[in-house]
Amino acid sequence: MAGLCLDQEVSRRILDVRKRITRIVENRIRFFTDTRKTSGKEVEMIAVMLVGMVEEGANHWMKDKKVSRKVCEEYLVRAVSGVLAHLPPRGR
């Protein structure tokens, strides 16, 4: 029973960290995006997807390591940049 409680506690903490990271990413997207042309729900969903993509990419690399860490990072940066490039930039 203690193992189950520990697993639930670990899962809760992981979920909490993931939510906080997603909130940070969402705030950064809002800072650089023209929010008059992008809905809040779109920004929220993009943040969730980016965090998930990066997390899963890192998990996959840690299990497989068929490419170097640097190459994996470059792939992730290109993927994230590609998504963000489609958002309307905030005017200066």
Phi and psi in radians as a Rosetta constraint file:
Dihedral C 1 N 2 CA 2 C 2 CIRCULARHARMONIC -1.090 0.35
Dihedral N 2 CA 2 C 2 N 3 CIRCULARHARMONIC -0.652 0.35
Dihedral C 2 N 3 CA 3 C 3 CIRCULARHARMONIC -1.081 0.35
Dihedral N 3 CA 3 C 3 N 4 CIRCULARHARMONIC -0.694 0.35
Dihedral C 3 N 4 CA 4 C 4 CIRCULARHARMONIC -1.129 0.35
Dihedral N 4 CA 4 C 4 N 5 CIRCULARHARMONIC -0.764 0.35
Dihedral C 4 N 5 CA 5 C 5 CIRCULARHARMONIC -1.100 0.35
Dihedral N 5 CA 5 C 5 N 6 CIRCULARHARMONIC -0.741 0.35
Dihedral C 5 N 6 CA 6 C 6 CIRCULARHARMONIC -1.093 0.35
Dihedral N 6 CA 6 C 6 N 7 CIRCULARHARMONIC -0.780 0.35
Dihedral C 6 N 7 CA 7 C 7 CIRCULARHARMONIC -1.056 0.35
Dihedral N 7 CA 7 C 7 N 8 CIRCULARHARMONIC -0.717 0.35
Dihedral C 7 N 8 CA 8 C 8 CIRCULARHARMONIC -1.154 0.35
Dihedral N 8 CA 8 C 8 N 9 CIRCULARHARMONIC -0.686 0.35
Dihedral C 8 N 9 CA 9 C 9 CIRCULARHARMONIC -1.152 0.35
Dihedral N 9 CA 9 C 9 N 10 CIRCULARHARMONIC -0.777 0.35
Dihedral C 9 N 10 CA 10 C 10 CIRCULARHARMONIC -1.087 0.35
Dihedral N 10 CA 10 C 10 N 11 CIRCULARHARMONIC -0.787 0.35
Dihedral C 10 N 11 CA 11 C 11 CIRCULARHARMONIC -1.054 0.35
Dihedral N 11 CA 11 C 11 N 12 CIRCULARHARMONIC -0.727 0.35
Dihedral C 11 N 12 CA 12 C 12 CIRCULARHARMONIC -1.119 0.35
Dihedral N 12 CA 12 C 12 N 13 CIRCULARHARMONIC -0.727 0.35
Dihedral C 12 N 13 CA 13 C 13 CIRCULARHARMONIC -1.166 0.35
Dihedral N 13 CA 13 C 13 N 14 CIRCULARHARMONIC -0.729 0.35
Dihedral C 13 N 14 CA 14 C 14 CIRCULARHARMONIC -1.074 0.35
Dihedral N 14 CA 14 C 14 N 15 CIRCULARHARMONIC -0.780 0.35
Dihedral C 14 N 15 CA 15 C 15 CIRCULARHARMONIC -1.076 0.35
Dihedral N 15 CA 15 C 15 N 16 CIRCULARHARMONIC -0.709 0.35
Dihedral C 15 N 16 CA 16 C 16 CIRCULARHARMONIC -1.105 0.35
Dihedral N 16 CA 16 C 16 N 17 CIRCULARHARMONIC -0.789 0.35
Dihedral C 16 N 17 CA 17 C 17 CIRCULARHARMONIC -1.102 0.35
Dihedral N 17 CA 17 C 17 N 18 CIRCULARHARMONIC -0.764 0.35
Dihedral C 17 N 18 CA 18 C 18 CIRCULARHARMONIC -1.058 0.35
Dihedral N 18 CA 18 C 18 N 19 CIRCULARHARMONIC -0.730 0.35
Dihedral C 18 N 19 CA 19 C 19 CIRCULARHARMONIC -1.117 0.35
Dihedral N 19 CA 19 C 19 N 20 CIRCULARHARMONIC -0.720 0.35
Dihedral C 19 N 20 CA 20 C 20 CIRCULARHARMONIC -1.156 0.35
Dihedral N 20 CA 20 C 20 N 21 CIRCULARHARMONIC -0.727 0.35
Dihedral C 20 N 21 CA 21 C 21 CIRCULARHARMONIC -1.104 0.35
Dihedral N 21 CA 21 C 21 N 22 CIRCULARHARMONIC -0.757 0.35
Dihedral C 21 N 22 CA 22 C 22 CIRCULARHARMONIC -1.069 0.35
Dihedral N 22 CA 22 C 22 N 23 CIRCULARHARMONIC -0.715 0.35
Dihedral C 22 N 23 CA 23 C 23 CIRCULARHARMONIC -1.083 0.35
Dihedral N 23 CA 23 C 23 N 24 CIRCULARHARMONIC -0.717 0.35
Dihedral C 23 N 24 CA 24 C 24 CIRCULARHARMONIC -1.107 0.35
Dihedral N 24 CA 24 C 24 N 25 CIRCULARHARMONIC -0.809 0.35
Dihedral C 24 N 25 CA 25 C 25 CIRCULARHARMONIC -1.077 0.35
Dihedral N 25 CA 25 C 25 N 26 CIRCULARHARMONIC -0.762 0.35
Dihedral C 25 N 26 CA 26 C 26 CIRCULARHARMONIC -1.041 0.35
Dihedral N 26 CA 26 C 26 N 27 CIRCULARHARMONIC -0.767 0.35
Dihedral C 26 N 27 CA 27 C 27 CIRCULARHARMONIC -1.111 0.35
Dihedral N 27 CA 27 C 27 N 28 CIRCULARHARMONIC -0.676 0.35
Dihedral C 27 N 28 CA 28 C 28 CIRCULARHARMONIC -1.188 0.35
Dihedral N 28 CA 28 C 28 N 29 CIRCULARHARMONIC -0.685 0.35
Dihedral C 28 N 29 CA 29 C 29 CIRCULARHARMONIC -1.080 0.35
Dihedral N 29 CA 29 C 29 N 30 CIRCULARHARMONIC -0.803 0.35
Dihedral C 29 N 30 CA 30 C 30 CIRCULARHARMONIC -1.047 0.35
Dihedral N 30 CA 30 C 30 N 31 CIRCULARHARMONIC -0.665 0.35
Dihedral C 30 N 31 CA 31 C 31 CIRCULARHARMONIC -1.081 0.35
Dihedral N 31 CA 31 C 31 N 32 CIRCULARHARMONIC -0.674 0.35
Dihedral C 31 N 32 CA 32 C 32 CIRCULARHARMONIC -1.709 0.35
Dihedral N 32 CA 32 C 32 N 33 CIRCULARHARMONIC -0.032 0.35
Dihedral C 32 N 33 CA 33 C 33 CIRCULARHARMONIC -1.962 0.35
Dihedral N 33 CA 33 C 33 N 34 CIRCULARHARMONIC 2.512 0.35
Dihedral C 33 N 34 CA 34 C 34 CIRCULARHARMONIC -1.291 0.35
Dihedral N 34 CA 34 C 34 N 35 CIRCULARHARMONIC 1.705 0.35
Dihedral C 34 N 35 CA 35 C 35 CIRCULARHARMONIC -1.281 0.35
Dihedral N 35 CA 35 C 35 N 36 CIRCULARHARMONIC -0.127 0.35
Dihedral C 35 N 36 CA 36 C 36 CIRCULARHARMONIC -1.299 0.35
Dihedral N 36 CA 36 C 36 N 37 CIRCULARHARMONIC -0.380 0.35
Dihedral C 36 N 37 CA 37 C 37 CIRCULARHARMONIC -1.864 0.35
Dihedral N 37 CA 37 C 37 N 38 CIRCULARHARMONIC 0.007 0.35
Dihedral C 37 N 38 CA 38 C 38 CIRCULARHARMONIC -2.366 0.35
Dihedral N 38 CA 38 C 38 N 39 CIRCULARHARMONIC 2.299 0.35
Dihedral C 38 N 39 CA 39 C 39 CIRCULARHARMONIC -1.304 0.35
Dihedral N 39 CA 39 C 39 N 40 CIRCULARHARMONIC 2.702 0.35
Dihedral C 39 N 40 CA 40 C 40 CIRCULARHARMONIC -1.069 0.35
Dihedral N 40 CA 40 C 40 N 41 CIRCULARHARMONIC -0.639 0.35
Dihedral C 40 N 41 CA 41 C 41 CIRCULARHARMONIC -1.147 0.35
Dihedral N 41 CA 41 C 41 N 42 CIRCULARHARMONIC -0.647 0.35
Dihedral C 41 N 42 CA 42 C 42 CIRCULARHARMONIC -1.139 0.35
Dihedral N 42 CA 42 C 42 N 43 CIRCULARHARMONIC -0.781 0.35
Dihedral C 42 N 43 CA 43 C 43 CIRCULARHARMONIC -1.095 0.35
Dihedral N 43 CA 43 C 43 N 44 CIRCULARHARMONIC -0.759 0.35
Dihedral C 43 N 44 CA 44 C 44 CIRCULARHARMONIC -1.057 0.35
Dihedral N 44 CA 44 C 44 N 45 CIRCULARHARMONIC -0.803 0.35
Dihedral C 44 N 45 CA 45 C 45 CIRCULARHARMONIC -1.156 0.35
Dihedral N 45 CA 45 C 45 N 46 CIRCULARHARMONIC -0.692 0.35
Dihedral C 45 N 46 CA 46 C 46 CIRCULARHARMONIC -1.104 0.35
Dihedral N 46 CA 46 C 46 N 47 CIRCULARHARMONIC -0.730 0.35
Dihedral C 46 N 47 CA 47 C 47 CIRCULARHARMONIC -1.073 0.35
Dihedral N 47 CA 47 C 47 N 48 CIRCULARHARMONIC -0.784 0.35
Dihedral C 47 N 48 CA 48 C 48 CIRCULARHARMONIC -1.058 0.35
Dihedral N 48 CA 48 C 48 N 49 CIRCULARHARMONIC -0.785 0.35
Dihedral C 48 N 49 CA 49 C 49 CIRCULARHARMONIC -1.164 0.35
Dihedral N 49 CA 49 C 49 N 50 CIRCULARHARMONIC -0.712 0.35
Dihedral C 49 N 50 CA 50 C 50 CIRCULARHARMONIC -1.127 0.35
Dihedral N 50 CA 50 C 50 N 51 CIRCULARHARMONIC -0.782 0.35
Dihedral C 50 N 51 CA 51 C 51 CIRCULARHARMONIC -1.072 0.35
Dihedral N 51 CA 51 C 51 N 52 CIRCULARHARMONIC -0.769 0.35
Dihedral C 51 N 52 CA 52 C 52 CIRCULARHARMONIC -1.102 0.35
Dihedral N 52 CA 52 C 52 N 53 CIRCULARHARMONIC -0.718 0.35
Dihedral C 52 N 53 CA 53 C 53 CIRCULARHARMONIC -1.111 0.35
Dihedral N 53 CA 53 C 53 N 54 CIRCULARHARMONIC -0.803 0.35
Dihedral C 53 N 54 CA 54 C 54 CIRCULARHARMONIC -1.170 0.35
Dihedral N 54 CA 54 C 54 N 55 CIRCULARHARMONIC -0.749 0.35
Dihedral C 54 N 55 CA 55 C 55 CIRCULARHARMONIC -1.069 0.35
Dihedral N 55 CA 55 C 55 N 56 CIRCULARHARMONIC -0.836 0.35
Dihedral C 55 N 56 CA 56 C 56 CIRCULARHARMONIC -1.188 0.35
Dihedral N 56 CA 56 C 56 N 57 CIRCULARHARMONIC -0.645 0.35
Dihedral C 56 N 57 CA 57 C 57 CIRCULARHARMONIC -1.077 0.35
Dihedral N 57 CA 57 C 57 N 58 CIRCULARHARMONIC -0.754 0.35
Dihedral C 57 N 58 CA 58 C 58 CIRCULARHARMONIC -1.154 0.35
Dihedral N 58 CA 58 C 58 N 59 CIRCULARHARMONIC -0.737 0.35
Dihedral C 58 N 59 CA 59 C 59 CIRCULARHARMONIC -1.072 0.35
Dihedral N 59 CA 59 C 59 N 60 CIRCULARHARMONIC -0.755 0.35
Dihedral C 59 N 60 CA 60 C 60 CIRCULARHARMONIC -1.089 0.35
Dihedral N 60 CA 60 C 60 N 61 CIRCULARHARMONIC -0.778 0.35
Dihedral C 60 N 61 CA 61 C 61 CIRCULARHARMONIC -1.084 0.35
Dihedral N 61 CA 61 C 61 N 62 CIRCULARHARMONIC -0.732 0.35
Dihedral C 61 N 62 CA 62 C 62 CIRCULARHARMONIC -1.116 0.35
Dihedral N 62 CA 62 C 62 N 63 CIRCULARHARMONIC -0.543 0.35
Dihedral C 62 N 63 CA 63 C 63 CIRCULARHARMONIC -1.418 0.35
Dihedral N 63 CA 63 C 63 N 64 CIRCULARHARMONIC -0.577 0.35
Dihedral C 63 N 64 CA 64 C 64 CIRCULARHARMONIC -1.848 0.35
Dihedral N 64 CA 64 C 64 N 65 CIRCULARHARMONIC -0.910 0.35
Dihedral C 64 N 65 CA 65 C 65 CIRCULARHARMONIC 0.904 0.35
Dihedral N 65 CA 65 C 65 N 66 CIRCULARHARMONIC 0.690 0.35
Dihedral C 65 N 66 CA 66 C 66 CIRCULARHARMONIC -1.330 0.35
Dihedral N 66 CA 66 C 66 N 67 CIRCULARHARMONIC -0.302 0.35
Dihedral C 66 N 67 CA 67 C 67 CIRCULARHARMONIC -2.156 0.35
Dihedral N 67 CA 67 C 67 N 68 CIRCULARHARMONIC 2.815 0.35
Dihedral C 67 N 68 CA 68 C 68 CIRCULARHARMONIC -1.206 0.35
Dihedral N 68 CA 68 C 68 N 69 CIRCULARHARMONIC 2.818 0.35
Dihedral C 68 N 69 CA 69 C 69 CIRCULARHARMONIC -1.045 0.35
Dihedral N 69 CA 69 C 69 N 70 CIRCULARHARMONIC -0.707 0.35
Dihedral C 69 N 70 CA 70 C 70 CIRCULARHARMONIC -1.064 0.35
Dihedral N 70 CA 70 C 70 N 71 CIRCULARHARMONIC -0.758 0.35
Dihedral C 70 N 71 CA 71 C 71 CIRCULARHARMONIC -1.141 0.35
Dihedral N 71 CA 71 C 71 N 72 CIRCULARHARMONIC -0.744 0.35
Dihedral C 71 N 72 CA 72 C 72 CIRCULARHARMONIC -1.025 0.35
Dihedral N 72 CA 72 C 72 N 73 CIRCULARHARMONIC -0.782 0.35
Dihedral C 72 N 73 CA 73 C 73 CIRCULARHARMONIC -1.066 0.35
Dihedral N 73 CA 73 C 73 N 74 CIRCULARHARMONIC -0.728 0.35
Dihedral C 73 N 74 CA 74 C 74 CIRCULARHARMONIC -1.093 0.35
Dihedral N 74 CA 74 C 74 N 75 CIRCULARHARMONIC -0.739 0.35
Dihedral C 74 N 75 CA 75 C 75 CIRCULARHARMONIC -1.041 0.35
Dihedral N 75 CA 75 C 75 N 76 CIRCULARHARMONIC -0.800 0.35
Dihedral C 75 N 76 CA 76 C 76 CIRCULARHARMONIC -1.138 0.35
Dihedral N 76 CA 76 C 76 N 77 CIRCULARHARMONIC -0.720 0.35
Dihedral C 76 N 77 CA 77 C 77 CIRCULARHARMONIC -1.102 0.35
Dihedral N 77 CA 77 C 77 N 78 CIRCULARHARMONIC -0.757 0.35
Dihedral C 77 N 78 CA 78 C 78 CIRCULARHARMONIC -1.092 0.35
Dihedral N 78 CA 78 C 78 N 79 CIRCULARHARMONIC -0.735 0.35
Dihedral C 78 N 79 CA 79 C 79 CIRCULARHARMONIC -1.134 0.35
Dihedral N 79 CA 79 C 79 N 80 CIRCULARHARMONIC -0.800 0.35
Dihedral C 79 N 80 CA 80 C 80 CIRCULARHARMONIC -1.133 0.35
Dihedral N 80 CA 80 C 80 N 81 CIRCULARHARMONIC -0.765 0.35
Dihedral C 80 N 81 CA 81 C 81 CIRCULARHARMONIC -1.065 0.35
Dihedral N 81 CA 81 C 81 N 82 CIRCULARHARMONIC -0.674 0.35
Dihedral C 81 N 82 CA 82 C 82 CIRCULARHARMONIC -1.086 0.35
Dihedral N 82 CA 82 C 82 N 83 CIRCULARHARMONIC -0.714 0.35
Dihedral C 82 N 83 CA 83 C 83 CIRCULARHARMONIC -1.179 0.35
Dihedral N 83 CA 83 C 83 N 84 CIRCULARHARMONIC -0.840 0.35
Dihedral C 83 N 84 CA 84 C 84 CIRCULARHARMONIC -1.177 0.35
Dihedral N 84 CA 84 C 84 N 85 CIRCULARHARMONIC -0.494 0.35
Dihedral C 84 N 85 CA 85 C 85 CIRCULARHARMONIC -1.103 0.35
Dihedral N 85 CA 85 C 85 N 86 CIRCULARHARMONIC -0.366 0.35
Dihedral C 85 N 86 CA 86 C 86 CIRCULARHARMONIC -1.509 0.35
Dihedral N 86 CA 86 C 86 N 87 CIRCULARHARMONIC -0.080 0.35
Dihedral C 86 N 87 CA 87 C 87 CIRCULARHARMONIC -1.530 0.35
Dihedral N 87 CA 87 C 87 N 88 CIRCULARHARMONIC 2.536 0.35
Dihedral C 87 N 88 CA 88 C 88 CIRCULARHARMONIC -1.217 0.35
Dihedral N 88 CA 88 C 88 N 89 CIRCULARHARMONIC 2.196 0.35
Dihedral C 88 N 89 CA 89 C 89 CIRCULARHARMONIC -1.237 0.35
Dihedral N 89 CA 89 C 89 N 90 CIRCULARHARMONIC 2.624 0.35
Dihedral C 89 N 90 CA 90 C 90 CIRCULARHARMONIC -1.226 0.35
Dihedral N 90 CA 90 C 90 N 91 CIRCULARHARMONIC 2.370 0.35
Dihedral C 90 N 91 CA 91 C 91 CIRCULARHARMONIC -1.168 0.35
Dihedral N 91 CA 91 C 91 N 92 CIRCULARHARMONIC 2.694 0.35
